[in-house]
Amino acid sequence: TDRDKKAKETQGEGAAAAVNQKDQRERERADREALQRVVFLKTGDTVKMVNVKTGIADTTHMEVTEGLKKDDEIVSGPFSIITRVLKDGDKVKIEPPKKPVEKKK
């Protein structure tokens, strides 16, 4: 039963594994909280890295609750470029969004 399983986890190897898992989850949570949340703000023809606070998020969208003004232009692009290539002060060129390919009927 679940009760027996939980009782065994508090003894011997099970207890050590349970503690290690708990410690790991706490470390991962602390790491996530320590991450800096930034966006790249377009200023003229360069970008400026700006710290922001975030709110609700899902797999494709994230609410920014602090750090931006109404008319700020934010640079977006492929994850690998934004996270690994783009740096504070880099020059950027804005390209119009690519139109999705129409599906044939």
A tleap script that builds the chain and sets N, CA, C and O, in Angstrom:
source leaprc.protein.ff14SB
mol = sequence {
  NTHR ASP ARG ASP LYS LYS ALA LYS GLU THR
  GLN GLY GLU GLY ALA ALA ALA ALA VAL ASN
  GLN LYS ASP GLN ARG GLU ARG GLU ARG ALA
  ASP ARG GLU ALA LEU GLN ARG VAL VAL PHE
  LEU LYS THR GLY ASP THR VAL LYS MET VAL
  ASN VAL LYS THR GLY ILE ALA ASP THR THR
  HIE MET GLU VAL THR GLU GLY LEU LYS LYS
  ASP ASP GLU ILE VAL SER GLY PRO PHE SER
  ILE ILE THR ARG VAL LEU LYS ASP GLY ASP
  LYS VAL LYS ILE GLU PRO PRO LYS LYS PRO
  VAL GLU LYS LYS CLYS
}
set mol.1.N position { 0.843 -1.188 0.000 }
set mol.1.CA position { 0.000 0.000 0.000 }
set mol.1.C position { 0.878 1.239 0.000 }
set mol.1.O position { 2.086 1.173 0.229 }
set mol.2.N position { 0.237 2.366 -0.263 }
set mol.2.CA position { 0.978 3.627 -0.265 }
set mol.2.C position { 1.551 3.944 1.105 }
set mol.2.O position { 2.653 4.481 1.220 }
set mol.3.N position { 0.799 3.610 2.134 }
set mol.3.CA position { 1.264 3.883 3.497 }
set mol.3.C position { 2.533 3.090 3.796 }
set mol.3.O position { 3.480 3.621 4.376 }
set mol.4.N position { 2.549 1.804 3.395 }
set mol.4.CA position { 3.739 0.973 3.608 }
set mol.4.C position { 4.924 1.509 2.813 }
set mol.4.O position { 6.054 1.542 3.300 }
set mol.5.N position { 4.646 1.929 1.582 }
set mol.5.CA position { 5.704 2.461 0.724 }
set mol.5.C position { 6.311 3.719 1.348 }
set mol.5.O position { 7.532 3.875 1.379 }
set mol.6.N position { 5.454 4.616 1.845 }
set mol.6.CA position { 5.951 5.844 2.473 }
set mol.6.C position { 6.723 5.540 3.746 }
set mol.6.O position { 7.721 6.198 4.041 }
set mol.7.N position { 6.268 4.553 4.498 }
set mol.7.CA position { 6.972 4.167 5.725 }
set mol.7.C position { 8.364 3.649 5.397 }
set mol.7.O position { 9.320 3.959 6.108 }
set mol.8.N position { 8.494 2.859 4.320 }
set mol.8.CA position { 9.806 2.327 3.928 }
set mol.8.C position { 10.737 3.438 3.459 }
set mol.8.O position { 11.952 3.351 3.636 }
set mol.9.N position { 10.161 4.492 2.855 }
set mol.9.CA position { 10.985 5.595 2.374 }
set mol.9.C position { 11.646 6.351 3.514 }
set mol.9.O position { 12.661 7.017 3.309 }
set mol.10.N position { 11.088 6.257 4.702 }
set mol.10.CA position { 11.676 6.966 5.843 }
set mol.10.C position { 12.740 6.140 6.542 }
set mol.10.O position { 13.292 6.556 7.561 }
set mol.11.N position { 13.028 4.962 5.989 }
set mol.11.CA position { 14.030 4.084 6.586 }
set mol.11.C position { 15.058 3.699 5.527 }
set mol.11.O position { 14.712 3.549 4.355 }
set mol.12.N position { 16.290 3.543 5.919 }
set mol.12.CA position { 17.341 3.004 5.060 }
set mol.12.C position { 17.550 3.766 3.764 }
set mol.12.O position { 17.500 4.995 3.733 }
set mol.13.N position { 17.790 3.003 2.675 }
set mol.13.CA position { 18.102 3.587 1.374 }
set mol.13.C position { 16.962 4.436 0.837 }
set mol.13.O position { 17.192 5.458 0.191 }
set mol.14.N position { 15.738 4.015 1.104 }
set mol.14.CA position { 14.581 4.787 0.634 }
set mol.14.C position { 14.572 6.188 1.198 }
set mol.14.O position { 14.216 7.139 0.502 }
set mol.15.N position { 14.959 6.325 2.456 }
set mol.15.CA position { 14.995 7.644 3.092 }
set mol.15.C position { 16.043 8.522 2.427 }
set mol.15.O position { 15.805 9.703 2.172 }
set mol.16.N position { 17.205 7.941 2.149 }
set mol.16.CA position { 18.272 8.709 1.500 }
set mol.16.C position { 17.841 9.160 0.115 }
set mol.16.O position { 18.095 10.301 -0.272 }
set mol.17.N position { 17.194 8.279 -0.633 }
set mol.17.CA position { 16.734 8.632 -1.977 }
set mol.17.C position { 15.684 9.728 -1.913 }
set mol.17.O position { 15.710 10.660 -2.717 }
set mol.18.N position { 14.753 9.626 -0.960 }
set mol.18.CA position { 13.707 10.641 -0.819 }
set mol.18.C position { 14.311 11.995 -0.457 }
set mol.18.O position { 13.892 13.024 -0.987 }
set mol.19.N position { 15.291 11.996 0.442 }
set mol.19.CA position { 15.949 13.241 0.839 }
set mol.19.C position { 16.712 13.823 -0.341 }
set mol.19.O position { 16.651 15.028 -0.582 }
set mol.20.N position { 17.438 12.971 -1.089 }
set mol.20.CA position { 18.189 13.448 -2.249 }
set mol.20.C position { 17.266 14.060 -3.292 }
set mol.20.O position { 17.592 15.097 -3.868 }
set mol.21.N position { 16.120 13.435 -3.544 }
set mol.21.CA position { 15.171 13.976 -4.516 }
set mol.21.C position { 14.627 15.317 -4.044 }
set mol.21.O position { 14.495 16.252 -4.833 }
set mol.22.N position { 14.313 15.409 -2.757 }
set mol.22.CA position { 13.801 16.665 -2.208 }
set mol.22.C position { 14.859 17.758 -2.326 }
set mol.22.O position { 14.554 18.879 -2.735 }
set mol.23.N position { 16.103 17.435 -1.968 }
set mol.23.CA position { 17.198 18.402 -2.076 }
set mol.23.C position { 17.386 18.854 -3.517 }
set mol.23.O position { 17.592 20.039 -3.779 }
set mol.24.N position { 17.316 17.904 -4.456 }
set mol.24.CA position { 17.486 18.239 -5.862 }
set mol.24.C position { 16.374 19.170 -6.336 }
set mol.24.O position { 16.646 20.140 -7.044 }
set mol.25.N position { 15.128 18.892 -5.957 }
set mol.25.CA position { 14.012 19.762 -6.351 }
set mol.25.C position { 14.190 21.163 -5.782 }
set mol.25.O position { 13.910 22.150 -6.462 }
set mol.26.N position { 14.654 21.255 -4.540 }
set mol.26.CA position { 14.874 22.563 -3.922 }
set mol.26.C position { 15.993 23.325 -4.620 }
set mol.26.O position { 15.889 24.537 -4.813 }
set mol.27.N position { 17.070 22.624 -5.002 }
set mol.27.CA position { 18.172 23.268 -5.737 }
set mol.27.C position { 17.691 23.761 -7.097 }
set mol.27.O position { 18.020 24.874 -7.508 }
set mol.28.N position { 16.910 22.932 -7.798 }
set mol.28.CA position { 16.399 23.328 -9.111 }
set mol.28.C position { 15.492 24.549 -8.995 }
set mol.28.O position { 15.559 25.454 -9.827 }
set mol.29.N position { 14.647 24.577 -7.969 }
set mol.29.CA position { 13.771 25.728 -7.764 }
set mol.29.C position { 14.594 26.978 -7.479 }
set mol.29.O position { 14.303 28.043 -8.024 }
set mol.30.N position { 15.612 26.865 -6.637 }
set mol.30.CA position { 16.472 28.004 -6.321 }
set mol.30.C position { 17.198 28.491 -7.572 }
set mol.30.O position { 17.349 29.697 -7.770 }
set mol.31.N position { 17.648 27.558 -8.422 }
set mol.31.CA position { 18.306 27.932 -9.675 }
set mol.31.C position { 17.355 28.714 -10.575 }
set mol.31.O position { 17.741 29.728 -11.156 }
set mol.32.N position { 16.111 28.245 -10.692 }
set mol.32.CA position { 15.122 28.940 -11.530 }
set mol.32.C position { 14.855 30.343 -11.002 }
set mol.32.O position { 14.747 31.293 -11.777 }
set mol.33.N position { 14.750 30.472 -9.683 }
set mol.33.CA position { 14.475 31.775 -9.090 }
set mol.33.C position { 15.651 32.731 -9.250 }
set mol.33.O position { 15.456 33.945 -9.316 }
set mol.34.N position { 16.868 32.198 -9.314 }
set mol.34.CA position { 18.058 33.033 -9.442 }
set mol.34.C position { 18.296 33.495 -10.878 }
set mol.34.O position { 19.072 34.423 -11.107 }
set mol.35.N position { 17.643 32.862 -11.837 }
set mol.35.CA position { 17.830 33.249 -13.232 }
set mol.35.C position { 17.425 34.698 -13.446 }
set mol.35.O position { 16.435 35.170 -12.886 }
set mol.36.N position { 18.196 35.390 -14.256 }
set mol.36.CA position { 17.841 36.741 -14.635 }
set mol.36.C position { 16.876 36.665 -15.798 }
set mol.36.O position { 17.132 35.963 -16.776 }
set mol.37.N position { 15.781 37.373 -15.700 }
set mol.37.CA position { 14.839 37.422 -16.811 }
set mol.37.C position { 15.078 38.731 -17.549 }
set mol.37.O position { 14.931 39.813 -16.981 }
set mol.38.N position { 15.448 38.620 -18.816 }
set mol.38.CA position { 15.781 39.796 -19.607 }
set mol.38.C position { 15.099 39.729 -20.965 }
set mol.38.O position { 14.719 38.661 -21.443 }
set mol.39.N position { 14.957 40.899 -21.567 }
set mol.39.CA position { 14.540 41.001 -22.961 }
set mol.39.C position { 15.513 41.950 -23.635 }
set mol.39.O position { 16.220 42.707 -22.969 }
set mol.40.N position { 15.547 41.906 -24.958 }
set mol.40.CA position { 16.362 42.842 -25.709 }
set mol.40.C position { 15.455 43.930 -26.257 }
set mol.40.O position { 14.555 43.671 -27.056 }
set mol.41.N position { 15.710 45.151 -25.813 }
set mol.41.CA position { 14.947 46.321 -26.199 }
set mol.41.C position { 15.661 46.982 -27.370 }
set mol.41.O position { 16.860 47.248 -27.291 }
set mol.42.N position { 14.936 47.250 -28.457 }
set mol.42.CA position { 15.534 47.905 -29.619 }
set mol.42.C position { 15.597 49.399 -29.349 }
set mol.42.O position { 14.580 50.043 -29.091 }
set mol.43.N position { 16.807 49.939 -29.413 }
set mol.43.CA position { 17.007 51.380 -29.246 }
set mol.43.C position { 17.818 51.859 -30.438 }
set mol.43.O position { 19.027 51.639 -30.500 }
set mol.44.N position { 17.154 52.516 -31.389 }
set mol.44.CA position { 17.823 52.904 -32.628 }
set mol.44.C position { 18.139 51.665 -33.435 }
set mol.44.O position { 17.246 50.875 -33.741 }
set mol.45.N position { 19.423 51.484 -33.789 }
set mol.45.CA position { 19.795 50.286 -34.552 }
set mol.45.C position { 20.556 49.275 -33.693 }
set mol.45.O position { 21.177 48.351 -34.218 }
set mol.46.N position { 20.504 49.456 -32.366 }
set mol.46.CA position { 21.150 48.509 -31.457 }
set mol.46.C position { 20.131 47.958 -30.459 }
set mol.46.O position { 18.989 48.412 -30.394 }
set mol.47.N position { 20.577 46.968 -29.683 }
set mol.47.CA position { 19.712 46.401 -28.648 }
set mol.47.C position { 20.313 46.652 -27.274 }
set mol.47.O position { 21.530 46.747 -27.111 }
set mol.48.N position { 19.435 46.756 -26.302 }
set mol.48.CA position { 19.847 46.930 -24.913 }
set mol.48.C position { 19.183 45.828 -24.103 }
set mol.48.O position { 17.970 45.638 -24.182 }
set mol.49.N position { 19.980 45.097 -23.321 }
set mol.49.CA position { 19.438 44.053 -22.468 }
set mol.49.C position { 18.782 44.721 -21.258 }
set mol.49.O position { 19.408 45.510 -20.550 }
set mol.50.N position { 17.499 44.386 -21.036 }
set mol.50.CA position { 16.727 45.002 -19.966 }
set mol.50.C position { 16.185 43.915 -19.044 }
set mol.50.O position { 15.592 42.943 -19.512 }
set mol.51.N position { 16.386 44.074 -17.742 }
set mol.51.CA position { 15.812 43.141 -16.769 }
set mol.51.C position { 14.310 43.355 -16.687 }
set mol.51.O position { 13.834 44.490 -16.686 }
set mol.52.N position { 13.567 42.257 -16.619 }
set mol.52.CA position { 12.114 42.324 -16.489 }
set mol.52.C position { 11.661 41.347 -15.413 }
set mol.52.O position { 12.375 40.413 -15.050 }
set mol.53.N position { 10.463 41.588 -14.918 }
set mol.53.CA position { 9.812 40.624 -14.029 }
set mol.53.C position { 8.701 39.982 -14.834 }
set mol.53.O position { 8.020 40.644 -15.617 }
set mol.54.N position { 8.524 38.681 -14.631 }
set mol.54.CA position { 7.529 37.954 -15.411 }
set mol.54.C position { 6.414 37.434 -14.524 }
set mol.54.O position { 6.562 37.283 -13.311 }
set mol.55.N position { 5.293 37.166 -15.178 }
set mol.55.CA position { 4.123 36.637 -14.485 }
set mol.55.C position { 3.736 35.297 -15.063 }
set mol.55.O position { 4.540 34.366 -15.096 }
set mol.56.N position { 2.511 35.206 -15.515 }
set mol.56.CA position { 1.959 33.960 -16.041 }
set mol.56.C position { 2.695 33.563 -17.318 }
set mol.56.O position { 3.036 34.418 -18.136 }
set mol.57.N position { 2.938 32.258 -17.487 }
set mol.57.CA position { 3.619 31.769 -18.685 }
set mol.57.C position { 3.055 30.420 -19.081 }
set mol.57.O position { 2.564 29.659 -18.247 }
set mol.58.N position { 3.136 30.139 -20.385 }
set mol.58.CA position { 2.837 28.798 -20.878 }
set mol.58.C position { 3.979 28.403 -21.803 }
set mol.58.O position { 5.062 28.983 -21.718 }
set mol.59.N position { 3.768 27.448 -22.668 }
set mol.59.CA position { 4.874 26.967 -23.502 }
set mol.59.C position { 5.281 27.944 -24.598 }
set mol.59.O position { 6.377 27.821 -25.145 }
set mol.60.N position { 4.432 28.910 -24.935 }
set mol.60.CA position { 4.770 29.830 -26.021 }
set mol.60.C position { 4.719 31.305 -25.648 }
set mol.60.O position { 5.216 32.138 -26.407 }
set mol.61.N position { 4.141 31.653 -24.517 }
set mol.61.CA position { 3.979 33.057 -24.142 }
set mol.61.C position { 4.382 33.273 -22.686 }
set mol.61.O position { 4.277 32.375 -21.851 }
set mol.62.N position { 4.847 34.497 -22.407 }
set mol.62.CA position { 5.196 34.851 -21.037 }
set mol.62.C position { 4.762 36.293 -20.791 }
set mol.62.O position { 5.050 37.185 -21.588 }
set mol.63.N position { 4.074 36.504 -19.689 }
set mol.63.CA position { 3.634 37.839 -19.309 }
set mol.63.C position { 4.805 38.587 -18.685 }
set mol.63.O position { 5.481 38.064 -17.798 }
set mol.64.N position { 5.047 39.820 -19.153 }
set mol.64.CA position { 6.054 40.687 -18.553 }
set mol.64.C position { 5.298 41.688 -17.692 }
set mol.64.O position { 4.492 42.467 -18.202 }
set mol.65.N position { 5.557 41.669 -16.385 }
set mol.65.CA position { 4.807 42.518 -15.462 }
set mol.65.C position { 5.534 43.805 -15.095 }
set mol.65.O position { 4.897 44.777 -14.692 }
set mol.66.N position { 6.857 43.825 -15.229 }
set mol.66.CA position { 7.637 45.026 -14.911 }
set mol.66.C position { 8.863 45.099 -15.806 }
set mol.66.O position { 9.410 44.080 -16.228 }
set mol.67.N position { 9.289 46.349 -16.090 }
set mol.67.CA position { 10.530 46.544 -16.818 }
set mol.67.C position { 10.370 47.098 -18.217 }
set mol.67.O position { 11.356 47.492 -18.840 }
set mol.68.N position { 9.140 47.136 -18.727 }
set mol.68.CA position { 8.890 47.658 -20.070 }
set mol.68.C position { 7.857 48.772 -20.029 }
set mol.68.O position { 7.036 48.864 -19.116 }
set mol.69.N position { 7.929 49.622 -21.064 }
set mol.69.CA position { 6.928 50.677 -21.234 }
set mol.69.C position { 6.048 50.320 -22.426 }
set mol.69.O position { 6.377 49.435 -23.215 }
set mol.70.N position { 4.937 51.013 -22.541 }
set mol.70.CA position { 3.913 50.705 -23.539 }
set mol.70.C position { 4.458 50.580 -24.966 }
set mol.70.O position { 4.130 49.609 -25.648 }
set mol.71.N position { 5.257 51.501 -25.430 }
set mol.71.CA position { 5.692 51.501 -26.829 }
set mol.71.C position { 7.087 50.920 -27.056 }
set mol.71.O position { 7.649 51.099 -28.136 }
set mol.72.N position { 7.653 50.237 -26.077 }
set mol.72.CA position { 8.972 49.624 -26.244 }
set mol.72.C position { 8.932 48.572 -27.348 }
set mol.72.O position { 7.971 47.811 -27.463 }
set mol.73.N position { 9.994 48.542 -28.162 }
set mol.73.CA position { 10.129 47.521 -29.212 }
set mol.73.C position { 11.060 46.430 -28.702 }
set mol.73.O position { 12.203 46.693 -28.328 }
set mol.74.N position { 10.553 45.209 -28.693 }
set mol.74.CA position { 11.316 44.067 -28.206 }
set mol.74.C position { 11.783 43.236 -29.392 }
set mol.74.O position { 11.026 43.002 -30.334 }
set mol.75.N position { 13.031 42.795 -29.339 }
set mol.75.CA position { 13.585 41.961 -30.401 }
set mol.75.C position { 13.197 40.513 -30.134 }
set mol.75.O position { 13.347 40.012 -29.020 }
set mol.76.N position { 12.697 39.850 -31.169 }
set mol.76.CA position { 12.385 38.423 -31.047 }
set mol.76.C position { 13.067 37.684 -32.182 }
set mol.76.O position { 13.477 38.284 -33.175 }
set mol.77.N position { 13.180 36.394 -32.027 }
set mol.77.CA position { 13.820 35.586 -33.047 }
set mol.77.C position { 14.007 34.180 -32.538 }
set mol.77.O position { 13.487 33.821 -31.482 }
set mol.78.N position { 14.750 33.376 -33.287 }
set mol.78.CA position { 14.997 31.995 -32.865 }
set mol.78.C position { 15.664 31.955 -31.485 }
set mol.78.O position { 16.532 32.770 -31.176 }
set mol.79.N position { 15.242 30.998 -30.672 }
set mol.79.CA position { 15.751 30.857 -29.305 }
set mol.79.C position { 17.271 30.838 -29.270 }
set mol.79.O position { 17.878 31.513 -28.438 }
set mol.80.N position { 17.894 30.077 -30.160 }
set mol.80.CA position { 19.358 29.952 -30.137 }
set mol.80.C position { 20.046 31.293 -30.394 }
set mol.80.O position { 21.100 31.565 -29.819 }
set mol.81.N position { 19.470 32.120 -31.240 }
set mol.81.CA position { 20.067 33.429 -31.533 }
set mol.81.C position { 19.891 34.366 -30.340 }
set mol.81.O position { 20.843 35.012 -29.904 }
set mol.82.N position { 18.674 34.433 -29.819 }
set mol.82.CA position { 18.392 35.345 -28.711 }
set mol.82.C position { 19.200 34.973 -27.468 }
set mol.82.O position { 19.691 35.860 -26.769 }
set mol.83.N position { 19.343 33.697 -27.186 }
set mol.83.CA position { 20.004 33.288 -25.943 }
set mol.83.C position { 21.514 33.127 -26.051 }
set mol.83.O position { 22.214 33.266 -25.048 }
set mol.84.N position { 22.029 32.840 -27.232 }
set mol.84.CA position { 23.465 32.533 -27.332 }
set mol.84.C position { 24.270 33.524 -28.168 }
set mol.84.O position { 25.472 33.680 -27.952 }
set mol.85.N position { 23.623 34.192 -29.114 }
set mol.85.CA position { 24.365 35.042 -30.042 }
set mol.85.C position { 24.194 36.526 -29.719 }
set mol.85.O position { 25.180 37.259 -29.635 }
set mol.86.N position { 22.958 36.968 -29.540 }
set mol.86.CA position { 22.669 38.383 -29.333 }
set mol.86.C position { 23.247 38.868 -28.006 }
set mol.86.O position { 23.081 38.224 -26.970 }
set mol.87.N position { 23.922 40.002 -28.053 }
set mol.87.CA position { 24.545 40.580 -26.854 }
set mol.87.C position { 24.116 42.041 -26.713 }
set mol.87.O position { 23.714 42.680 -27.684 }
set mol.88.N position { 24.210 42.550 -25.496 }
set mol.88.CA position { 23.893 43.944 -25.213 }
set mol.88.C position { 24.743 44.852 -26.098 }
set mol.88.O position { 25.965 44.706 -26.146 }
set mol.89.N position { 24.102 45.790 -26.797 }
set mol.89.CA position { 24.821 46.724 -27.657 }
set mol.89.C position { 24.978 46.273 -29.097 }
set mol.89.O position { 25.464 47.045 -29.923 }
set mol.90.N position { 24.581 45.038 -29.431 }
set mol.90.CA position { 24.681 44.555 -30.814 }
set mol.90.C position { 23.783 45.375 -31.734 }
set mol.90.O position { 22.715 45.841 -31.339 }
set mol.91.N position { 24.246 45.537 -32.975 }
set mol.91.CA position { 23.412 46.189 -33.988 }
set mol.91.C position { 22.419 45.176 -34.525 }
set mol.91.O position { 22.732 43.994 -34.669 }
set mol.92.N position { 21.200 45.659 -34.823 }
set mol.92.CA position { 20.167 44.783 -35.370 }
set mol.92.C position { 19.502 45.443 -36.566 }
set mol.92.O position { 19.484 46.667 -36.702 }
set mol.93.N position { 18.964 44.606 -37.415 }
set mol.93.CA position { 18.198 45.067 -38.571 }
set mol.93.C position { 16.842 44.372 -38.487 }
set mol.93.O position { 16.769 43.145 -38.430 }
set mol.94.N position { 15.785 45.151 -38.481 }
set mol.94.CA position { 14.445 44.592 -38.367 }
set mol.94.C position { 13.986 44.104 -39.736 }
set mol.94.O position { 14.025 44.841 -40.721 }
set mol.95.N position { 13.553 42.855 -39.776 }
set mol.95.CA position { 13.012 42.275 -41.001 }
set mol.95.C position { 11.526 42.039 -40.808 }
set mol.95.O position { 11.086 41.688 -39.714 }
set mol.96.N position { 10.745 42.232 -41.879 }
set mol.96.CA position { 9.310 41.950 -41.744 }
set mol.96.C position { 9.098 40.465 -41.482 }
set mol.96.O position { 9.875 39.633 -41.951 }
set mol.97.N position { 8.048 40.128 -40.734 }
set mol.97.CA position { 7.780 38.708 -40.467 }
set mol.97.C position { 7.547 37.947 -41.765 }
set mol.97.O position { 6.946 38.465 -42.706 }
set mol.98.N position { 8.027 36.716 -41.799 }
set mol.98.CA position { 7.815 35.882 -42.980 }
set mol.98.C position { 6.382 35.389 -42.972 }
set mol.98.O position { 5.843 35.006 -41.933 }
set mol.99.N position { 5.778 35.407 -44.144 }
set mol.99.CA position { 4.404 34.927 -44.252 }
set mol.99.C position { 4.412 33.410 -44.208 }
set mol.99.O position { 5.257 32.772 -44.835 }
set mol.100.N position { 3.467 32.824 -43.465 }
set mol.100.CA position { 3.398 31.359 -43.437 }
set mol.100.C position { 3.024 30.808 -44.806 }
set mol.100.O position { 2.277 31.429 -45.563 }
set mol.101.N position { 3.553 29.645 -45.101 }
set mol.101.CA position { 3.247 28.994 -46.371 }
set mol.101.C position { 1.806 28.507 -46.326 }
set mol.101.O position { 1.384 27.849 -45.375 }
set mol.102.N position { 1.057 28.845 -47.380 }
set mol.102.CA position { -0.340 28.408 -47.427 }
set mol.102.C position { -0.405 26.926 -47.733 }
set mol.102.O position { 0.329 26.423 -48.583 }
set mol.103.N position { -1.291 26.230 -47.032 }
set mol.103.CA position { -1.482 24.807 -47.286 }
set mol.103.C position { -2.349 24.632 -48.515 }
set mol.103.O position { -3.325 25.355 -48.715 }
set mol.104.N position { -1.978 23.657 -49.340 }
set mol.104.CA position { -2.781 23.364 -50.525 }
set mol.104.C position { -4.016 22.603 -50.110 }
set mol.104.O position { -3.969 21.727 -49.246 }
set mol.105.N position { -5.126 22.950 -50.740 }
set mol.105.CA position { -6.389 22.280 -50.411 }
set mol.105.C position { -6.638 21.104 -51.300 }
set mol.105.O position { -7.657 20.428 -51.158 }
savepdb mol mol.pdb
quit
